[in-house]
Amino acid sequence: MFVLKKDRIAVYTYLFNEGVIVAQKDFYKAKHSDELDVHNNVVIQLMKGLHSMGPPPDPTEKNPEIRRYVKQTYAWQHYYWYLTEDGLEYLRNYLHIPKDVVPKTRQTRQASRPARPERGDDRYGDRGDRGDRGFGREKRVEGGLAARSSPATASAAASAAAASAAAGMASGVRAVPAVVLAAPTERLGPAETRAVLLG
């Protein structure tokens, strides 16, 4: 593919400055991005060329592997190219860039946020009084949710549900059974269980 020299230099300069370049798999897109005013197909073809190029393998190596100028990844209709060490040297020579200039991906960053304070005696920090939230520990009785109660209250609620169910059956109307959820340590007796199940 014929590529203008100004486009090649623009793409290579952008790749050298950023250290990585992303291109959507759209060969008809007129402009690659706001930062790079080059046809998207030109960017894709230049990067494929850098992916296929690389320094010749060393003949003295036992298993010479192909070293490439860029590493390519493809996912979700996008190409991702990452500059390798060999590609960095190639672009440095091609663009005549001094050795002290490096891409943004190779620059060391200063810590942008302050260091974390040391933990005190409280392992979980100061979270304040959270109170008794009782997740899933409320009991359901006819008429709504009631707070946690003793086994006697649960038995009384089951008896009340059984009585209302019996009254409904006597009048010929079947009542909706009340659900009583006992705490894990509580057990309902056989009569209360039958009243709840048959309710």
Residue frames relative to the residue before (quaternion, step in Angstrom):
aa qw qx qy qz dx dy dz
M 1.0000 0.0000 0.0000 0.0000 0.00 0.00 0.00
F 0.3983 -0.7110 0.5316 0.2308 3.55 -0.97 0.88
V 0.0235 -0.7962 0.6035 -0.0356 3.56 -0.74 1.12
L 0.4609 -0.6735 0.5051 0.2806 3.56 -0.91 0.92
K 0.5692 -0.6227 0.4163 0.3390 3.54 -1.06 0.79
K 0.6382 0.5272 -0.3411 0.4456 3.62 0.97 -0.75
D 0.6428 0.5075 -0.3220 0.4749 3.61 1.08 -0.68
R 0.6380 0.5256 -0.3197 0.4632 3.57 1.00 -0.85
I 0.6716 0.4848 -0.2983 0.4743 3.57 0.91 -0.90
A 0.6354 0.5297 -0.3346 0.4514 3.61 0.99 -0.78
V 0.6810 0.4762 -0.2919 0.4736 3.60 0.90 -0.90
Y 0.6709 0.4933 -0.3044 0.4625 3.60 0.89 -0.88
T 0.6378 0.5193 -0.3265 0.4658 3.59 1.02 -0.75
Y 0.6464 0.5084 -0.3141 0.4745 3.57 0.96 -0.86
L 0.6579 0.5033 -0.3083 0.4679 3.60 0.93 -0.88
F 0.6642 0.4930 -0.3156 0.4650 3.59 0.95 -0.82
N 0.6724 0.5031 -0.3103 0.4455 3.62 0.90 -0.84
E 0.7580 0.3854 -0.2055 0.4845 3.59 0.88 -0.93
G 0.3608 -0.7338 0.4992 0.2866 3.59 1.00 -0.79
V 0.7683 0.1370 -0.0723 0.6210 3.56 1.30 -0.27
I 0.0479 -0.7803 0.6226 0.0336 3.55 -1.19 0.58
V 0.1787 -0.7753 0.6022 0.0652 3.55 -1.06 0.85
A 0.0102 0.7930 -0.6088 0.0186 3.57 -0.98 0.85
Q 0.4148 -0.6827 0.5472 0.2498 3.53 -0.97 0.92
K 0.4555 -0.6741 0.4997 0.2972 3.59 -1.03 0.72
D 0.3805 0.6575 -0.5369 0.3671 3.52 0.30 1.38
F 0.2117 -0.8322 0.5038 0.0941 3.56 -0.11 1.31
Y 0.6984 0.4603 -0.2675 0.4784 3.61 1.22 -0.26
K 0.4281 0.6967 -0.4662 0.3376 3.58 1.26 0.09
A 0.4265 -0.7545 0.4435 0.2284 3.57 -0.64 1.15
K 0.8010 0.1487 -0.0565 0.5772 3.60 1.00 -0.75
H 0.4809 -0.6931 0.4529 0.2883 3.57 -0.81 0.99
S 0.7627 -0.2240 0.1877 0.5770 3.60 0.74 -1.04
D 0.6867 -0.4582 0.3500 0.4427 3.55 -1.30 -0.02
E 0.6864 0.4802 -0.2853 0.4656 3.59 1.04 -0.72
L 0.7830 0.2613 -0.1089 0.5539 3.58 1.09 -0.70
D 0.1452 -0.8238 0.5465 0.0407 3.55 -0.24 1.30
V 0.4080 0.6590 -0.5028 0.3828 3.55 0.54 1.29
H 0.5856 -0.5673 0.4372 0.3796 3.59 -1.13 0.62
N 0.5514 -0.6520 0.4142 0.3152 3.58 -0.91 0.93
N 0.6288 0.5387 -0.3411 0.4450 3.61 1.01 -0.74
V 0.6154 0.5398 -0.3470 0.4577 3.61 1.06 -0.70
V 0.6469 0.5122 -0.3214 0.4646 3.58 0.95 -0.86
I 0.6607 0.5106 -0.3114 0.4537 3.59 0.88 -0.92
Q 0.6947 0.4759 -0.2890 0.4555 3.60 0.84 -0.92
L 0.6384 0.5118 -0.3355 0.4669 3.61 1.00 -0.72
M 0.6755 0.4829 -0.3003 0.4694 3.59 0.95 -0.82
K 0.6163 0.5186 -0.3517 0.4770 3.59 1.05 -0.64
G 0.6264 0.5317 -0.3311 0.4640 3.55 1.08 -0.68
L 0.6696 0.4765 -0.3023 0.4830 3.59 0.94 -0.83
H 0.6227 0.5383 -0.3403 0.4547 3.57 1.13 -0.61
S 0.7088 0.4386 -0.2707 0.4817 3.58 1.01 -0.69
M 0.6607 0.4877 -0.3132 0.4771 3.61 1.19 -0.41
G 0.1820 0.7565 -0.6196 0.1033 3.49 -1.32 0.29
P 0.6234 -0.5226 0.3865 0.4345 3.57 -1.18 0.24
P 0.5718 -0.5899 0.4195 0.3861 3.59 -1.04 0.58
P 0.5393 -0.6294 0.4400 0.3455 3.59 -1.03 0.71
D 0.5302 -0.6255 0.4721 0.3237 3.53 -1.16 0.63
P 0.3894 -0.7497 0.4760 0.2445 3.64 -0.60 1.04
T 0.6244 0.5526 -0.3557 0.4221 3.61 1.15 -0.35
E 0.5553 0.6023 -0.3996 0.4114 3.59 1.22 -0.32
K 0.5310 -0.6434 0.4487 0.3205 3.55 -1.07 0.75
N 0.7858 0.0790 -0.0260 0.6129 3.61 0.91 -0.94
P 0.0965 -0.8215 0.5582 0.0646 3.60 0.16 1.17
E 0.1509 -0.7780 0.6042 0.0834 3.55 -0.88 0.93
I 0.5649 -0.6016 0.4436 0.3497 3.51 -1.20 0.56
R 0.1597 -0.7638 0.6195 0.0854 3.53 -0.81 1.02
R 0.1831 -0.8083 0.5565 0.0587 3.55 -0.77 1.04
Y 0.5556 -0.6160 0.4504 0.3301 3.53 -1.28 0.44
V 0.7805 0.0952 -0.0775 0.6130 3.58 1.14 -0.54
K 0.3356 -0.6915 0.5998 0.2225 3.52 -1.24 0.59
Q 0.2016 -0.8121 0.5428 0.0726 3.57 -0.80 1.03
T 0.0268 -0.7514 0.6593 0.0003 3.52 -1.15 0.86
Y 0.1033 -0.7888 0.6038 0.0507 3.55 -1.07 0.73
A 0.2081 0.7623 -0.5901 0.1653 3.56 -0.83 1.03
W 0.8684 0.0482 -0.0490 0.4910 3.55 -1.12 0.82
Q 0.6919 -0.5114 0.2654 0.4352 3.57 0.82 1.08
H 0.6376 0.4654 -0.3541 0.5014 3.59 1.10 0.67
Y 0.2935 -0.7098 0.6135 0.1833 3.53 -1.16 0.77
Y 0.0978 -0.7596 0.6406 0.0566 3.55 -1.11 0.77
W 0.0410 -0.7931 0.6078 0.0004 3.58 -0.82 1.01
Y 0.1384 -0.7816 0.6074 0.0314 3.54 -0.91 1.06
L 0.4356 -0.7076 0.4991 0.2459 3.55 -0.89 0.96
T 0.2638 -0.7578 0.5779 0.1488 3.59 -0.89 0.96
E 0.7043 -0.4342 0.3332 0.4521 3.58 -1.31 0.04
D 0.6625 0.4920 -0.3070 0.4741 3.59 0.95 -0.86
G 0.6509 0.5101 -0.3106 0.4687 3.58 1.02 -0.76
L 0.6053 0.5529 -0.3462 0.4561 3.55 1.09 -0.69
E 0.6730 0.4799 -0.2893 0.4827 3.57 0.94 -0.88
Y 0.6345 0.5348 -0.3295 0.4504 3.59 1.00 -0.82
L 0.6999 0.4515 -0.2741 0.4808 3.60 0.85 -0.94
R 0.6012 0.5525 -0.3608 0.4507 3.60 1.07 -0.64
N 0.6820 0.4602 -0.2809 0.4941 3.60 1.01 -0.82
Y 0.6683 0.5146 -0.3074 0.4405 3.60 0.92 -0.87
L 0.7697 0.3491 -0.1789 0.5037 3.59 0.94 -0.90
H 0.3710 -0.7547 0.4631 0.2798 3.63 1.34 -0.02
I 0.2926 0.7496 -0.5206 0.2854 3.54 0.81 1.11
P 0.4883 -0.6784 0.4535 0.3092 3.62 -0.89 0.84
K 0.6659 -0.5521 0.3513 0.3583 3.55 -1.28 0.49
D 0.6697 0.5310 -0.3195 0.4093 3.61 1.03 -0.62
V 0.6091 0.5221 -0.3618 0.4749 3.64 1.23 -0.20
V 0.0192 -0.8007 0.5978 -0.0337 3.57 -0.83 1.05
P 0.5938 -0.5662 0.4204 0.3874 3.63 -1.18 0.40
K 0.6608 -0.5194 0.3708 0.3951 3.56 -1.28 0.38
T 0.6459 0.5287 -0.3310 0.4402 3.59 1.06 -0.63
R 0.7051 0.4378 -0.2641 0.4914 3.62 1.19 -0.36
Q 0.5381 0.6193 -0.4131 0.3954 3.59 1.23 -0.13
T 0.3836 -0.6922 0.5559 0.2544 3.54 -1.07 0.73
R 0.2947 -0.7703 0.5465 0.1454 3.53 -0.91 0.98
Q 0.4463 -0.6366 0.5543 0.2970 3.51 -1.23 0.56
A 0.5818 -0.5694 0.4363 0.3832 3.56 -1.14 0.53
S 0.2543 -0.8067 0.5187 0.1248 3.56 -0.55 1.17
R 0.7456 0.3020 -0.2097 0.5558 3.59 1.17 -0.31
P 0.5760 -0.6102 0.4057 0.3622 3.59 -1.08 0.63
A 0.6192 -0.5473 0.4123 0.3834 3.52 -1.25 0.47
R 0.5544 -0.6145 0.4481 0.3379 3.55 -1.15 0.65
P 0.4709 -0.6588 0.4917 0.3202 3.59 -0.99 0.75
E 0.5539 -0.6116 0.4458 0.3471 3.52 -1.16 0.59
R 0.5075 -0.6472 0.4785 0.3077 3.55 -1.11 0.69
G 0.3734 -0.7053 0.5574 0.2290 3.50 -1.14 0.71
D 0.7745 -0.2915 0.2425 0.5063 3.53 -1.14 -0.63
D 0.6667 0.4873 -0.3017 0.4765 3.57 1.09 -0.73
R 0.3873 -0.7632 0.4714 0.2131 3.57 -0.44 1.19
Y 0.7715 0.3681 -0.1870 0.4841 3.59 0.93 -0.82
G 0.5687 -0.6133 0.3886 0.3865 3.59 1.18 0.24
D 0.6166 -0.5301 0.4189 0.4041 3.54 -1.31 -0.05
R 0.0216 0.8286 -0.5562 0.0602 3.55 -0.16 1.27
G 0.4994 -0.6770 0.4224 0.3374 3.56 1.22 0.05
D 0.6289 -0.5188 0.4126 0.4063 3.52 -1.34 0.04
R 0.2054 -0.8083 0.5427 0.0996 3.55 -0.58 1.10
G 0.3913 -0.7512 0.4650 0.2575 3.57 1.20 -0.19
D 0.6150 -0.5245 0.4305 0.4017 3.51 -1.34 -0.21
R 0.1553 -0.8254 0.5385 0.0677 3.56 -0.20 1.25
G 0.2018 -0.8495 0.4726 0.1192 3.57 1.19 -0.50
F 0.0940 0.8239 -0.5528 0.0814 3.59 0.84 0.88
G 0.8625 0.0328 -0.0480 0.5027 3.58 -0.64 1.10
R 0.6047 0.5851 -0.3614 0.4018 3.57 1.18 0.15
E 0.4691 0.6544 -0.4653 0.3678 3.59 1.21 0.10
K 0.3569 -0.7177 0.5537 0.2259 3.54 -1.20 0.47
R 0.3292 -0.7320 0.5627 0.1981 3.53 -1.00 0.79
V 0.0364 0.7662 -0.6405 0.0368 3.50 -0.88 0.93
E 0.6571 -0.4853 0.3710 0.4417 3.52 -1.22 0.24
G 0.7524 0.3373 -0.2646 0.5000 3.56 -0.73 1.05
G 0.7561 -0.3768 0.2117 0.4914 3.65 1.14 0.05
L 0.6636 -0.4859 0.3906 0.4135 3.50 -1.35 -0.23
A 0.1476 -0.7642 0.6212 0.0911 3.53 -1.01 0.80
A 0.5841 -0.5729 0.4307 0.3809 3.56 -1.17 0.50
R 0.7070 -0.4271 0.3249 0.4607 3.54 -1.27 0.16
S 0.0344 -0.8113 0.5835 -0.0050 3.53 -0.93 0.81
S 0.6362 -0.5328 0.4070 0.3817 3.50 -1.35 0.14
P 0.6772 -0.4775 0.3531 0.4343 3.62 -1.24 0.20
A 0.6083 0.5597 -0.3633 0.4297 3.57 1.07 -0.63
T 0.6495 0.5047 -0.3154 0.4733 3.58 1.01 -0.80
A 0.6367 0.5167 -0.3320 0.4663 3.60 1.00 -0.78
S 0.6548 0.4950 -0.3170 0.4752 3.59 0.97 -0.78
A 0.6395 0.5185 -0.3242 0.4660 3.57 1.03 -0.80
A 0.6467 0.5075 -0.3252 0.4674 3.58 0.99 -0.78
A 0.6456 0.5081 -0.3235 0.4695 3.59 1.00 -0.78
S 0.6441 0.5118 -0.3221 0.4684 3.60 1.01 -0.80
A 0.6456 0.5118 -0.3192 0.4684 3.59 1.00 -0.84
A 0.6450 0.5094 -0.3226 0.4696 3.58 0.99 -0.77
A 0.6476 0.5092 -0.3180 0.4693 3.59 0.99 -0.81
A 0.6532 0.5106 -0.3193 0.4590 3.59 0.98 -0.84
S 0.6739 0.4781 -0.3116 0.4692 3.60 0.89 -0.83
A 0.6297 0.5197 -0.3399 0.4667 3.60 1.06 -0.65
A 0.6499 0.5038 -0.3197 0.4709 3.59 1.00 -0.82
A 0.6398 0.5153 -0.3274 0.4668 3.60 1.01 -0.79
G 0.6508 0.5143 -0.3167 0.4601 3.58 1.01 -0.77
M 0.6530 0.5103 -0.3218 0.4579 3.59 1.01 -0.78
A 0.6361 0.5365 -0.3329 0.4436 3.56 1.05 -0.77
S 0.7123 0.4313 -0.2651 0.4861 3.58 1.02 -0.71
G 0.5614 -0.6287 0.3746 0.3863 3.59 1.28 -0.03
V 0.6286 0.4867 -0.3366 0.5047 3.59 1.28 0.06
R 0.3102 -0.7539 0.5485 0.1860 3.56 -0.74 1.01
A 0.3019 -0.7615 0.5511 0.1591 3.58 -0.74 1.06
V 0.5101 -0.6038 0.5098 0.3395 3.55 -1.22 0.53
P 0.4321 -0.7154 0.4726 0.2796 3.60 -0.71 0.98
A 0.3968 -0.6866 0.5571 0.2465 3.54 -1.08 0.75
V 0.3098 -0.7385 0.5703 0.1825 3.55 -1.03 0.78
V 0.0894 -0.7784 0.6206 0.0311 3.54 -0.81 1.00
L 0.1237 -0.7807 0.6104 0.0504 3.52 -0.66 1.14
A 0.2243 -0.7886 0.5607 0.1158 3.54 -0.54 1.13
A 0.5698 -0.5599 0.4641 0.3827 3.54 -1.20 0.49
P 0.6658 -0.5407 0.3211 0.4015 3.61 -1.08 0.52
T 0.6994 0.4583 -0.2922 0.4640 3.62 1.06 -0.58
E 0.6274 0.5427 -0.3425 0.4411 3.60 1.22 -0.35
R 0.1037 -0.7601 0.6363 0.0818 3.53 -1.21 0.56
L 0.3220 -0.7223 0.5751 0.2094 3.54 -1.00 0.81
G 0.4920 -0.6506 0.4918 0.3047 3.52 -1.10 0.66
P 0.7024 -0.4724 0.3118 0.4315 3.61 -1.23 0.23
A 0.6436 0.5295 -0.3390 0.4364 3.60 0.99 -0.74
E 0.6738 0.4816 -0.2995 0.4737 3.58 0.92 -0.88
T 0.6341 0.5265 -0.3297 0.4603 3.58 1.01 -0.78
R 0.6527 0.4994 -0.3169 0.4735 3.60 0.95 -0.84
A 0.6410 0.5276 -0.3295 0.4496 3.58 0.98 -0.83
V 0.6702 0.4860 -0.3040 0.4714 3.58 0.97 -0.80
L 0.7058 0.4706 -0.2746 0.4527 3.57 0.86 -0.94
L 0.7403 0.4043 -0.2361 0.4824 3.59 0.91 -0.83
G 0.3484 0.8108 -0.4272 0.1966 3.51 1.30 -0.63
